[in-house]
């Protein structure tokens, strides 16, 4: 059995090597970002200021209670960021850095810049095609804008159902297993807490939040996300400032490594620009989720007067994820100068690099490991909440309200199991289903790009918003 599972893991890993490689998803996602950047005339630049004005104008740690009508605009973007800012901002960033070199960060920035336009389009179109389910709950997301936006044909319904199944498996079940596993490993290493205890605590807390529905999910994310991000950014900046003398060399490595990876770290990496671009773009897109179809579920239910008002927050969400939180991780590690190689292999990798960067510069070894373990808990747990909600929306699409209780029970069980198991196969399956759900989402987005253009044009001209103007007759 063990040999079979290992062979299956290797097989899925090989498939993922193609799916997330330089010939499929990377050009598809980046190409879509470039397409929307051009077609929307650089919306991530022209509406960047508006996005921040709306973020701070709606900022609240205790906003209006969410309910069947949806969430506040801030609660929606907080839920989106909760899902985006996760283990990818710690572990994923280090994977890109070690496997692709410092130059991978440059390509990560480019992918995120293009992804800001894609995320704007996702948030806008999700607002246009949101609706109410059989229980009166406001819902929206790719399954809804694919089916409703493309005219409820047999083909559009197939695409929507395909997406719904893929995201439920990728995020609701398997994705939440690996997030729980990351938390249990961190607490075992930092506090010697047995994995089963962490699993029980996570399952109980998650179950309480899930049962509270959208009202409790919004209440948690609007409080946890701002505090989580601010604390991590503040402490990370302290480390970066301590190592400020290394900052010029750090940027030099990033820009040199983007086009000539052999010129950094004494040539220890031994590979070229293509690998730097591949790891930077793939890990960056995996972190900010632009184009993957996950965050539109949150943006869809925001109570705003016009879709563009939420679309601009989609721009800001990608910026916060990649250009702020993920950069804090990268700059902390690079400025600390702790990446070393022996025989062409990294001495440390993954979360250990982040822990060492904080440990060597803040209050000793113990503090760094404990601080990162706590940060990882909040990052990963907030992602669990966001991913559960995205899966719930698609359960509603496929089965209606009657599917919620079985889904909640299964997710809680998967969280507990994920805390206990070594789940290399599950990680590979998460990557696979994350990859295939991109296809129907981007296809729907591209086919509906004219609607996005029309919505933005109407907003810029001051035309009153009426969703009926954009619904397919």
Buried (B, 14 or more C-beta within 10 A) or exposed (E): EEEEEEEEBEEBBEBBEEBBEBEBBBEBBBBBBBBBBEBBEBBBEBBBEBBBEBBEEBEEEEBEBBBBBBBBBBBBBBBBBBBBBBBBBBBBBBBBBBBBBBBBBBBBBBBBBBBBBBBBBBBBBBBBBBBEBEEEBBBBBBBBBBBBBBEEEEEBBEBBBBBBBBBBBBBBBBBBBBBBBBBBBBBBBBEEBEBEEBBBBBBEBBBEBBEEBBBBBBBBBBBBBBEBBEBBBEBBEEBBEBBEEBBEEBBEBBEBBBEBBBBBBEEBBEBBBEBBBBBBBBBBBBBBBBBBBBBBBBBBBBBBEBBBBBBBBBBBBBBBBBBBBBBBBBBBBBBBEBBEBEEEEBEBBBBBBBBBBBBBBBEEEEBBBBBBBBBBBBBBBBBBBBBBBBBBBBBBBBEEEEBBEEBBEBBBBBBBBBBBBEBBBBBBBBBBBBBBBBBBBBBBBBBBBEBBBBBBEBBEEEEEBEEEEBEEE
